[in-house]
Amino acid sequence: MLSILKTMKKYKDYKDLKLADLGYFKIDYLKRLNKSWISFISKVKSNTSRYMKNPNPEKYKVGTIKKSSEYIKIDIIKLVETLAAGETIELNDIYIGSKKELKSRLIVTKLTEENKVKRENTLIENVRKKNMILRKSRIEFNRINAYITNVPSYIITANQVHELYSLR
């Protein structure tokens, strides 16, 4: 783990690790990093589309796949419903964005009750300060940690993804 931490400066060189917070969460930016062989870890915005390849897509009679059935949209909130507090789920080969251009790992952790309460209080306070509307979907997404990364799980585990991201 320490050897990974030594390379976590804000470099943009081959095989570096970039920690991108939500302010930098742009699909094009992450695609550029990926094409340059720069590893990244980023939180996922609540409004980001997430897809996986459909293992059984519908096909036309001639055998070609129907475009509308090629991918399945992932609902993170439904995905974590069955998880216990503090439990993590990891999905590989997830496509990010409406055009499904960025393939990555998705790591989602359901927060503990204590962390949920802290996050909700902070969210409510920020909504009040900024005079915003608090939506149910925002509250639900606020109860999880969701990350994407292009680093394989044999290099950085799901738990290490959270640890590394929290250092930014």
Secondary structure, 3 states (H helix, E strand, C coil): CHHHHHCCCCCCCCCCEEEECHHHCCHHHHHHHHHCCCEEEEECCCCCCEEEECCCCCECCCCCECHHHCEEECCHHHHHCCCCCCCEEEEEEEEECCCCCEEEEEEEEECCHHHHHHHHHHHHHHHHHHCCCCCHHHHHHCCEEEEEECCCCCCCCHHHHHHHHCCC
